[in-house]
Amino acid sequence: MNEQFDIRLVYQGKECIFNAALLTTAYSYRIKVRVDELDIFYEPDEEQNFRAIVNYEDSNNTKFPDKALLGEISNALILLFKD
């Protein structure tokens, strides 16, 4: 199941909207978020936070987004997916 949704947040005084998709597997899920033409995958960790993951192939060819922005997206996901 792939469910599409938007993540809206304010970052550095600017409203940002990111396209996201919930990707489910048998026992877990990932969230694919499109940030500056790069797919960032967020996975839940043991502490119910989200860690950002980038495919190895993309890591050599792409300029990465701000770490602070990735953290803000993670915080938005925590709010959306908390129990």
Number of C-alpha atoms within 10 A of each C-alpha: 9 12 10 13 12 12 14 13 17 12 12 9 7 8 9 12 13 14 14 20 17 16 15 13 8 5 5 9 14 20 22 22 24 15 17 12 11 17 17 23 20 22 18 18 9 7 6 12 15 22 15 18 14 14 11 8 8 13 12 9 8 11 11 16 13 9 10 11 15 19 14 15 23 19 14 15 17 15 10 10 10 8 6
